[in-house]
């Protein structure tokens, strides 16, 4: 039996577990590592269909907000 793990899913689980800790319990280096992991997660998920859907949603929100100001 072959078990495969999607790296993006594994990284998402790790990020969620790290963010559940209380803020005052984190060191500066711990927060920097979390930021780097989130950036890597973004790079991993960007070329997928889900990543493109997120991009489309964000673009629509930004366009709606920018049109509201006019």
C-alpha positions in Angstrom: 0.0 0.0 0.0 1.4 3.4 -1.0 0.4 6.4 1.1 1.0 9.9 -0.4 0.7 13.2 1.3 0.2 16.5 -0.4 2.8 18.9 0.9 0.5 21.9 0.7 -2.1 20.1 2.9 0.6 19.0 5.4 1.9 22.6 5.6 -1.6 23.9 6.1 -2.1 21.6 9.0 1.2 22.7 10.5 0.3 26.3 10.1 -3.1 25.9 11.7 -1.5 24.1 14.7 1.1 26.8 15.1 -1.5 29.6 14.9 -3.6 28.0 17.6 -1.0 28.8 20.2 -1.5 32.0 22.2 0.2 35.1 20.9 2.2 35.9 24.0 3.6 32.4 24.0 5.4 32.9 20.7 8.9 34.3 20.3 9.9 36.6 17.5 11.7 33.8 15.7 8.7 31.6 16.0 6.5 34.2 14.3 9.1 34.7 11.6 9.1 31.0 10.9 5.3 31.0 10.7 5.4 33.9 8.2 7.9 32.0 6.0 5.8 28.8 6.2 2.7 30.8 5.1 4.6 32.3 2.2 5.8 28.8 1.1 2.2 27.6 1.4 1.1 30.4 -0.8 3.7 29.5 -3.4 2.6 25.8 -3.3 -1.1 26.5 -3.6 -0.9 29.3 -6.2 -0.7 27.2 -9.4 -3.6 25.0 -8.4 -7.2 25.5 -9.3 -8.0 26.3 -5.7 -5.2 28.9 -5.7 -6.6 30.5 -8.9 -10.1 30.6 -7.4 -8.7 32.4 -4.3 -6.9 34.9 -6.6 -10.1 35.6 -8.6 -12.1 36.2 -5.3 -9.4 38.6 -4.0 -9.3 40.5 -7.3 -13.1 40.9 -7.3 -13.0 42.2 -3.7 -10.3 44.7 -4.5 -12.1 45.9 -7.6 -15.3 46.3 -5.7 -13.6 48.2 -2.9 -11.7 50.5 -5.4 -15.0 51.2 -7.3 -16.7 52.1 -4.0 -14.2 54.9 -3.4 -15.0 56.6 -6.8 
